[in-house]
Amino acid sequence: MASGASHVVNATSDDVVQKLSTSGASSKKYVLITGGNAGIGYAAAQLFLSKKADICQYDVTIVGRSLERLNEAKLKLETTITPDNSNVIHIGLCDISSKLSVDTFIKEFKLNKIDYLINNAGVWLTEYTTSPESHLEMTFATNHLGKNILISSC
Ligand SMILES: NC(=O)c1ccc[n+]([C@@H]2O[C@H](COP(=O)([O-])OP(=O)(O)OC[C@H]3O[C@@H](n4cnc5c(N)ncnc54)[C@H](OP(=O)(O)O)[C@@H]3O)[C@@H](O)[C@H]2O)c1
């Protein structure tokens, strides 16, 4: 480091955490994870929820098509997260291959509050099927339709 760099401050990570927690920088971050009840999306939810909530609280919503699978995943996340963790988790019922379902979800969920959108849900279907609503091929409808509506709504 060049000598004379007047902006250099000697601070440890503890100093930074202390500074942030007393500076009013504490805030809540809203996270939406499509396909958050299984696989990679579930692992992403675990990562956010396991962060210490003293500097920034994470409000995580996992999205999927089955209330039963979502509730099961929520319960599992709540029981595996350390008791002192004040991050919160919600579930969102939405089929991202359906424009109608995504539009309804956006209206009910006030998506403009989302800080991190994890567009994870996706399928790779080997059989050719079409969405009854849009008549789009299902892999395309699932992997592209809802994702793009969500992006443009955030
Ligand atoms: N795993 C891999 O090796 C791999 C490789 C390349 C790419 N990817 C991509 O990474 C993403 C996650 O993969 P994964 O292996 O974790 O998948 P996964 O275990 O099959 O989980 C898929 C998740 O997406 C949800 N989902 C599927 N269709 C949906 C829909 N129409 N609306 C809402 N939610 C829907 C599922 O929930 P419900 O079924 O309950 O709705 C589930 O939570 C996918 O987009 C996949 O294509 C994965």
The ligand as an ORCA input file, in Angstrom:
! r2SCAN-3c Opt
* xyz 0 1
  N     -29.473    -29.492     -9.611
  C     -28.731    -29.315    -10.685
  O     -27.755    -30.046    -10.929
  C     -29.038    -28.202    -11.654
  C     -28.245    -28.032    -12.798
  C     -28.511    -26.998    -13.679
  C     -29.550    -26.123    -13.420
  N     -30.316    -26.309    -12.319
  C     -31.407    -25.377    -12.118
  O     -31.353    -24.883    -10.766
  C     -32.669    -24.709    -10.273
  C     -32.882    -25.497     -8.988
  O     -32.552    -26.849     -9.226
  P     -32.835    -27.957     -8.117
  O     -32.009    -29.136     -8.495
  O     -32.658    -27.374     -6.769
  O     -34.366    -28.298     -8.435
  P     -35.421    -29.129     -7.559
  O     -34.763    -29.799     -6.412
  O     -36.196    -29.944     -8.546
  O     -36.352    -27.977     -6.973
  C     -37.117    -27.220     -7.850
  C     -37.876    -26.217     -7.020
  O     -38.645    -25.416     -7.923
  C     -40.015    -25.445     -7.528
  N     -40.831    -25.353     -8.728
  C     -40.834    -26.150     -9.829
  N     -41.736    -25.739    -10.717
  C     -42.323    -24.645    -10.179
  C     -43.354    -23.777    -10.597
  N     -43.965    -23.951    -11.778
  N     -43.731    -22.765     -9.785
  C     -43.129    -22.568     -8.599
  N     -42.154    -23.352     -8.128
  C     -41.764    -24.394     -8.907
  C     -40.175    -26.771     -6.796
  O     -41.230    -26.698     -5.863
  P     -42.672    -27.387     -6.098
  O     -42.437    -28.577     -6.997
  O     -43.138    -27.742     -4.722
  O     -43.498    -26.318     -6.744
  C     -38.851    -26.865     -6.060
  O     -38.885    -26.120     -4.880
  C     -33.621    -25.142    -11.393
  O     -34.008    -23.988    -12.112
  C     -32.766    -26.041    -12.237
  O     -33.197    -26.066    -13.590
  C     -30.081    -27.316    -11.441
*
